[in-house]
Amino acid sequence: MSILDIRVLGDPVLRKPTKPVIEVTDELRRLVADMFETMYAAEGIGLAAPQVGRSERVAVVDVEGKKYALINPQLVSRNGAPEKAEEGCLSIPDIYGDVDRQPEVTIRALDENGNQYEASANELLGRCFQHEIDHLDGKLFIDYLSPLKRRAALAKWEKEKEGYPGNIRKVRTEVKGEHHHETEM
């Protein structure tokens, strides 16, 4: 397994919709394993293929030990009045914003062995599923912010992005407890 470079805001791959996976192969399983490793190294709770420069419709999620490989995920249903909560993104380091999302979702996806499953989730896991599926459609959490808050976030990012030449975030194995934020997906 290897830790992959994370693409940051400004890389066009983050805005391109992904392509459905036709067949779950050993190569795809390796990608899933590398994405889990990268997500853990970056202390995130979710990671989508575009964030590592890939075009497959694949994401990984681990919220409080509930671990999912999401291959060709779809939102089957969303329920409840939208709730606001803070989100961050491994591809927009150190930028956070409050996003309205419906609190309960059911998704359908394939796992890393090609088996179809459904999962229902609420709270942080449900939010994470929605955030990762958005990535696969070329959407980012900042797209949900009000124009004013989005402008403020992008202005802050203008200063931050100098630290990421080529729109690449090199992930080293983070020192535990070092500016960790539980909402980075």
C-alpha positions, 0 to 999 in steps of 0.5 A: 500500500502507498500514500498518494498525493492529494490534489487541492483546490485549483486542480481541474480533476476536482471539478470533473464528474467521475466515470462509473467502474465497469469491473472491480479488479485487483488494480481497483482494490489496490486503489481502494487500499491506497485511498484508505491509507492516504485518508488515515495518514491525512487524518480524514474521515472520507476520501474520493478518487478525484482527490488523488487525481483519479477519475473512477467513481470510488470513495472511501469513508471511515467514521468512528470505525464504520468503514466503507469502500464506495464503488459507484455509490448512489444516494437512494434517499435523503430524509429530514429537514436540512441541518447545518454543520461544519465541514472541511475537506482534505483538498482544501486544507484549513478551510471550514464552512457550515453546510446544510445537509439532510440528516438521514441518507441511504446509499447503494454501492459496491464494496471492494469485492464487487458486492452490492450493498445498501447502507443507511446513515445519519449524523456525521456518517450520513454527512460524509457519504453526501460529501464524498458522493458530491466529490464524485460529481465534481462538487465541493462543500464550498459550493454550498456556502452563501456567496459571502462565506464562499468569497471569504473561504476562497480569499483565505484559500488564496493565501493558503494555496501557495503552500501547495505547488502544482496543486499537490498536498504531500501527505506525510504520516501526521503526528497524532494530535497535530491540528486534527479536525474531525470534519475533514473529508 
